[in-house]
């Protein structure tokens, strides 16, 4: 995921098969949803993400 979208997204937690993703705007969340099918296989090559099966998106409620 390249700029500027990479600055809008952060992984907040990994629990079991779920990685929780905080997205800083609704517009960025929409773009990330379209990227999910390609993003998850790319993340799974990283050790921390090897067991992740799902990405759970949440939009930040803070303005900024």
N, C-alpha and C positions, 0 to 999 in steps of 0.2 A: 504494500500500500504506500503510494508515494505522497509527497506533499501536494496540496495542503491538507489532504484528508488525514494523513498520519498524525497531524497535530491535534486532531479533533477526537482521537480515540485512545483509550487506555484499558488494559486488562486490570481489573480490580481484584479478582480472586479466581482460583481454580479449585473446585471441589468435585472430586470424583470425575464423572464424565462431562462436567459442565465448566466452561470458562465464562466468567462474567465480564462483560465489556461495557464500559461507561463511555457514552458518546455525548459530546458537548452541545449538540444541536439536533433538532429533528431532521433537518436537511441532510446532515452528515449520517444520521442513522438510516435514512432511506438509501443513501449511496452504499453504506456498508452492507445493508441487506442484499443488495444486488451482487455484491462481491463475495458473500458468504460461501457459495459453492466452490469457489477457487481458493478462498482464504484458509479454510480449515485444513485441507491437505498440505498447504504450505507451512502452517503452524505445527502440524503433527511431526515434522522432521526435527523440531526442537525438543529436547528432552523433557522439559516441563509440560509440554502439550501432548506427549505421546499417547496418553489415555483419554484425551478430550474427544468427545463425540458431538458435543453441542456448544454453540456460542449463544449465550443469553445476553441480549442487548437491553440496555437501560439508558434513557436520555436524561442527562443532568438537568436538575431543576433550578440551577443557578444561572443568572444572567451574567454574561461576561464576555 
